Amino acid sequence: MNQQHNKKFSPINLKDKLKEMSSSGILRVRKPREGSNSARIIFDNKEYLSFASNDYLGLSTDPRICNSMINCLSEYGLGTGSSPLISGYTKSHMSLEKEISDFLGQEKTILFSTGYQANLGIIKSLVGRNETIFSDKLNHASIIDGAILSRAKHIRYQHLDLNDLDKCLNKYSASKNKLVITDALFSMDGDITPLKDISHLQKKIDFILLVDEAHTIGVSGKSGKGIVYNNSLNKNNNICITGTFGKAFGTFGAFFSGSEEIVNYVLQKSRSYIYSTSIPTAIVEATRKSLEIIKTESWRREKLGSLIFYFMDSCSKIGLNNLDSSSHIQPIIIGDPNRAIEVSNLLLEKGIYLPAIRYPTVARDRSRLRISLNCNHQKSDIDMLLTELEKIIK
């Protein structure tokens, strides 16, 4: 038994698996960069035009945000030295939580160190054995892992198919507690969930709706408040939100917002919250400054919106096979993973960085180039990208 076990997980066996991943075009390789990461990126002292950053509002290098972080370091130092329930919770953390709650029209907010960590902890807190999760098939990996970790029954409904969700809810209507989870904006396809239609199902069947607004907070809806607020659902006590600061905010960390009752319960139950060191206070102060800018500088969203329209219109004119996305995430489907890598490498030779997205992030036959637009891009950048893509793909 022990010999078989050792053989199964021997280094030779792992080497074979890595070779297989490489030959099938799904082996991931890290590429160390220098400098910042927005519309331009530097590798080996060479600058490239980049469409691979989630810095949607171009805030990651804003000097006001950077200075807020630097100024905080002299008082608080770098690490917080503890979890938030021991001694890692400062007045800065408390202020940011209040400011996020006010911004989103929610009763209460708590901060997590990452969005992945937030989803793991929140989902496991809200449901468990003999309870049921209903999750969109294309939800983020952190949601899938959180559902598995919870040990609740995990029902995956067809992507954006509310008829299927309705059938699933009715089939398991006797379940004690029900949690429906959806991405607000799906990070690989760029499509947006019909949130108001999902909320209408709550009139027939009781469930909590958890919306992951990682790619919408700061960018979408009124004043960048996301799609829950934009659909006037922020006062629904059975709808709660996760969001991140590492994308549109240009900083680091995550949050969970909702009714006071739900958030307080998660604070008491979430192992990933209770047993993790809190976000460094200097980053919290940087995020507070970022939120201030998001509230006041609407031109960033307006410019991003004009770039999205320009990209979609330009793709239509040249007949490029992009998905039906009207967001800042614009996927170009290639199909074969090795071909996707080839196209990405050819673009790199032309000074454009756009890495291939492959299995297991997407289905094996749905490898793609995911174009992430941000407000530091110019229309001439889009022209350059599409000119080269048209030459390579057509």
C-alpha positions in Angstrom: 0.0 0.0 0.0 2.7 2.5 1.0 4.9 1.5 -2.0 1.9 2.2 -4.4 1.2 5.4 -2.6 4.8 6.6 -3.0 4.9 5.6 -6.6 1.7 7.5 -7.4 3.1 10.8 -6.1 6.7 10.3 -7.0 8.7 13.2 -8.5 8.9 11.2 -11.8 5.1 11.1 -12.0 4.9 14.8 -11.4 7.5 15.4 -14.1 5.3 13.5 -16.6 2.3 15.5 -15.6 4.2 18.7 -16.1 5.4 17.5 -19.6 1.8 16.6 -20.5 0.6 20.1 -19.4 3.4 21.7 -21.5 2.6 19.6 -24.6 -1.2 20.4 -24.3 -0.5 24.1 -24.1 -1.7 24.7 -20.5 1.5 25.0 -18.6 1.7 28.3 -16.9 4.9 30.4 -16.8 5.5 33.5 -14.8 7.1 36.5 -16.5 8.8 38.9 -14.1 8.2 42.5 -14.9 9.9 45.8 -13.9 8.0 48.9 -12.9 4.3 49.6 -12.7 1.5 47.6 -14.4 -1.1 49.6 -16.3 -1.3 50.5 -20.0 2.4 50.0 -20.3 4.6 47.2 -18.9 8.3 46.5 -18.9 10.1 43.2 -19.4 13.9 42.9 -19.6 14.2 46.7 -19.9 11.8 46.8 -22.8 8.5 48.6 -22.7 5.3 47.0 -24.2 1.8 48.1 -24.7 -0.2 46.1 -22.2 -3.8 44.9 -22.2 -3.3 42.6 -19.2 -3.8 44.8 -16.2 -6.9 45.1 -14.0 -5.9 48.7 -13.1 -9.1 49.9 -14.8 -9.1 53.5 -13.6 -5.3 53.9 -13.8 -5.0 54.6 -10.0 -2.3 52.2 -9.1 0.4 54.8 -9.8 -1.5 57.9 -8.8 0.9 60.0 -6.6 -1.9 61.1 -4.2 -2.6 57.4 -3.4 1.1 56.5 -3.2 1.7 59.5 -0.9 -1.2 58.5 1.4 0.5 55.1 1.9 4.0 56.6 2.4 2.7 59.2 5.0 1.0 56.4 7.0 4.2 54.3 7.2 5.9 56.6 9.7 3.1 56.3 12.2 1.9 52.7 11.7 4.8 50.9 10.2 4.2 48.2 7.5 2.7 45.1 8.9 -0.3 45.1 11.3 1.1 42.3 13.3 -2.2 40.5 14.1 -5.6 39.5 12.9 -8.4 42.1 13.1 -10.0 40.4 16.1 -6.8 40.5 18.2 -4.9 43.8 17.6 -4.7 44.2 13.8 -7.7 46.5 13.6 -7.0 50.2 13.5 -9.1 53.4 13.3 -8.0 53.5 9.6 -9.6 50.1 9.0 -12.8 51.2 10.8 -12.9 54.4 8.7 -12.5 52.6 5.4 -15.3 50.1 6.4 -17.6 53.0 7.2 -16.7 54.8 4.0 -17.3 51.7 1.8 -20.7 51.2 3.5 -21.7 54.8 2.9 -20.5 54.6 -0.7 -22.4 51.5 -1.5 -25.5 52.3 0.6 -24.9 49.2 2.8 -25.3 48.9 6.5 -22.0 47.4 7.4 -18.6 46.3 5.9 -15.6 44.3 7.0 -12.3 44.1 5.2 -10.5 40.9 4.0 -6.9 40.6 2.9 -7.9 39.2 -0.6 -11.0 38.6 -2.6 -10.2 34.9 -2.8 -10.0 34.7 1.0 -13.2 36.7 1.3 -15.3 34.3 -0.8 -13.9 31.2 0.9 -14.7 32.6 4.4 -18.1 34.2 3.6 -19.6 31.2 1.8 -18.5 28.7 4.4 -20.0 31.1 7.1 -23.4 31.4 5.5 -24.1 27.8 4.5 -23.1 24.3 5.6 -24.2 20.7 5.6 -27.8 20.1 4.6 -28.0 23.5 3.0 -27.8 24.5 -0.6 -25.7 26.8 -2.8 -26.8 27.8 -6.3 -23.9 29.1 -8.3 -23.5 30.3 -11.9 -21.5 27.8 -13.9 -18.9 30.4 -14.9 -18.4 31.9 -11.4 -14.9 32.6 -10.3 -12.7 29.8 -8.9 -12.8 31.3 -5.4 -16.6 30.9 -5.4 -16.4 27.3 -6.6 -13.8 26.5 -3.9 -15.8 28.3 -1.2 -18.8 26.2 -2.1 -16.8 23.0 -2.0 -15.3 24.0 1.4 -18.7 24.8 2.9 -19.9 21.1 2.4 -23.3 22.4 1.4 -25.0 20.9 -1.6 -23.6 22.7 -4.6 -25.9 23.2 -7.6 -24.4 24.9 -10.6 -27.0 26.5 -12.9 -26.4 27.3 -16.6 -24.5 30.5 -17.3 -26.9 33.5 -17.0 -29.9 31.1 -17.4 -32.5 32.3 -14.9 -35.0 29.7 -16.1 -32.5 27.1 -15.0 -31.9 28.9 -11.7 -35.6 29.1 -11.1 -36.0 25.3 -11.7 -33.1 24.5 -9.4 -34.5 26.7 -6.7 -37.9 25.0 -6.9 -36.3 21.6 -7.0 -34.5 22.2 -3.7 -37.1 24.6 -2.2 -37.2 22.4 1.0 -33.6 23.1 1.7 -33.2 24.9 5.1 -31.0 27.7 3.9 -30.3 28.7 0.3 -27.5 30.9 -1.0 -27.4 32.1 -4.7 -24.0 33.3 -5.8 -23.1 35.2 -9.0 -20.3 37.3 -10.4 -21.5 40.7 -11.2 -19.2 40.9 -14.3 -17.8 37.6 -15.4 -14.0 38.0 -15.7 -13.4 35.7 -18.7 -16.4 36.6 -20.8 -17.0 40.2 -19.9 -20.8 39.8 -19.6 -22.9 41.2 -16.8 -25.4 39.2 -14.7 -29.1 40.2 -14.9 -29.2 41.0 -11.2 -32.6 42.6 -11.0 -34.2 39.5 -12.6 -32.4 37.2 -10.1 -33.7 39.4 -7.2 -37.2 38.9 -8.5 -36.9 35.2 -7.7 -36.6 36.2 -4.0 -40.3 37.1 -4.1 -41.1 33.4 -4.7 -38.4 31.6 -2.7 -36.3 32.9 0.2 -32.6 32.9 -0.4 -29.6 35.1 0.3 -27.9 36.5 -2.9 -24.2 37.0 -2.8 -22.8 39.2 -5.6 -19.1 39.3 -6.4 -18.5 42.9 -7.7 -14.7 42.4 -8.0 -14.7 43.8 -11.6 -17.5 46.3 -11.2 -16.8 48.3 -8.0 -15.3 51.7 -9.0 -16.1 51.2 -12.7 -19.8 50.3 -13.2 -23.1 51.9 -12.2 -23.8 55.3 -10.8 -20.5 56.9 -9.7 -18.8 53.5 -9.8 -20.9 52.0 -7.1 -21.4 48.7 -8.9 -24.5 46.9 -10.2 -26.2 46.2 -6.9 -26.5 49.9 -6.3 -27.2 50.7 -10.0 -30.2 48.3 -9.8 -31.5 50.0 -6.6 -31.0 46.7 -4.7 -28.6 48.1 -2.0 -31.5 48.2 0.6 -32.4 44.6 0.1 -31.2 42.9 3.3 -30.9 39.6 1.6 -28.4 40.8 -0.9 -24.7 41.1 0.1 -21.6 42.1 -1.8 -17.9 41.1 -2.1 -15.5 43.4 -3.8 -11.8 43.9 -4.2 -9.4 46.9 -4.0 -6.7 45.3 -6.3 -8.5 46.2 -9.5 -10.3 49.6 -10.1 -9.0 50.9 -6.7 -5.4 50.3 -7.7 -4.4 49.1 -4.2 -4.8 45.7 -2.4 -7.4 43.9 -0.3 -11.1 43.1 -0.3 -14.3 43.7 1.5 -17.7 42.2 2.4 -20.8 44.5 2.6 -24.4 43.9 3.5 -26.9 44.1 6.3 -25.6 44.5 9.8 -26.9 41.1 10.8 -25.3 39.2 7.9 -21.9 41.0 8.2 -21.8 40.6 11.9 -22.5 36.9 11.6 -19.7 36.5 9.0 -17.3 38.4 11.2 -18.0 35.8 14.0 -17.9 32.7 11.8 -15.4 33.3 8.9 -12.2 31.4 9.6 -10.4 33.2 6.8 -11.2 36.5 8.5 -10.6 35.4 12.1 -7.3 33.7 11.4 -5.6 36.0 8.9 -3.4 39.0 9.5 -5.3 42.2 8.5 -4.5 44.5 5.6 -1.5 46.8 6.3 -2.7 50.1 7.6 -0.7 52.0 5.0 -2.6 50.2 2.2 -5.9 50.9 4.0 -5.0 54.7 3.9 -4.0 54.4 0.2 -7.4 52.8 -0.4 -9.3 55.5 1.4 -7.6 58.1 -0.9 -8.4 55.9 -3.9 -12.1 55.8 -2.9 -12.1 59.6 -2.6 -10.7 59.9 -6.2 -13.3 57.4 -7.5 -16.1 59.5 -6.0 -14.8 62.8 -7.5 -13.1 62.0 -10.8 -15.9 60.7 -13.0 -13.8 61.5 -16.1 -11.9 58.2 -15.5 -15.1 56.1 -16.0 -16.2 58.3 -18.8 -13.0 57.9 -20.7 -13.0 54.1 -20.1 -16.6 54.0 -21.4 -15.5 55.8 -24.6 -12.6 53.4 -25.1 -15.0 50.4 -24.7 -17.3 51.8 -27.3 -14.4 52.5 -29.7 -13.0 49.0 -29.2 -16.4 47.4 -29.9 -17.1 49.5 -32.9 -13.6 48.9 -34.3 -14.0 45.1 -33.9 -17.3 45.2 -35.7 -15.7 47.0 -38.6 -13.0 44.4 -39.1 -15.1 41.4 -38.3 -13.1 40.3 -35.3 -14.4 37.2 -33.4 -14.9 38.8 -30.0 -17.6 37.9 -27.5 -20.7 40.0 -27.0 -19.2 42.1 -24.2 -20.0 45.7 -23.5 -17.6 46.0 -20.6 -13.9 46.8 -20.1 -13.2 43.1 -20.4 -13.1 42.1 -24.1 -12.3 38.4 -24.9 -11.1 37.3 -28.4 -11.8 33.6 -28.7 -9.0 31.6 -30.3 -10.0 28.0 -29.3 -6.8 25.8 -29.3 -4.5 26.7 -26.4 -1.3 26.3 -28.4 -2.6 28.6 -31.1 -3.6 31.1 -28.4 0.0 31.0 -27.1 1.3 31.5 -30.6 -0.9 34.5 -31.2 0.2 36.0 -27.9 3.9 35.5 -28.7 3.4 37.1 -32.1 1.9 40.1 -30.5 4.8 40.3 -28.1 7.1 40.5 -31.0 5.2 43.6 -32.2 5.5 45.2 -28.7 2.1 44.2 -27.3 1.7 42.2 -24.2 -1.6 40.1 -24.2 -1.2 36.7 -22.5 -3.3 33.7 -23.5 -6.0 32.5 -21.1 -6.3 28.7 -21.2 -7.7 25.7 -19.3 -8.4 25.4 -16.5 -9.4 29.1 -16.3 -11.6 28.5 -19.3 -12.8 25.4 -21.2 -10.2 23.4 -23.1 -11.6 24.5 -26.5 -12.2 28.1 -25.5 -8.7 29.5 -25.1 -8.7 33.2 -25.6 -7.0 36.5 -25.4 -8.6 38.6 -22.7 -8.3 42.3 -23.4 -8.5 44.4 -20.3 -9.1 48.1 -21.1 -8.2 50.9 -18.7 -8.4 54.6 -18.8 -4.6 55.0 -19.3 -5.1 53.5 -22.8 -5.5 55.7 -25.9 -7.6 55.0 -29.0 -4.2 54.7 -30.9 -3.3 51.8 -28.5 -6.5 50.0 -29.6 -5.8 50.7 -33.2 -2.3 49.2 -32.8 -3.6 46.1 -31.1 -6.4 45.5 -33.6 -4.2 46.1 -36.6 -1.8 43.4 -35.4 -4.6 41.0 -34.4 -6.2 41.3 -37.8 -2.9 40.4 -39.5 -2.3 37.4 -37.2 -5.7 35.9 -36.9 -7.3 36.5 -40.3 
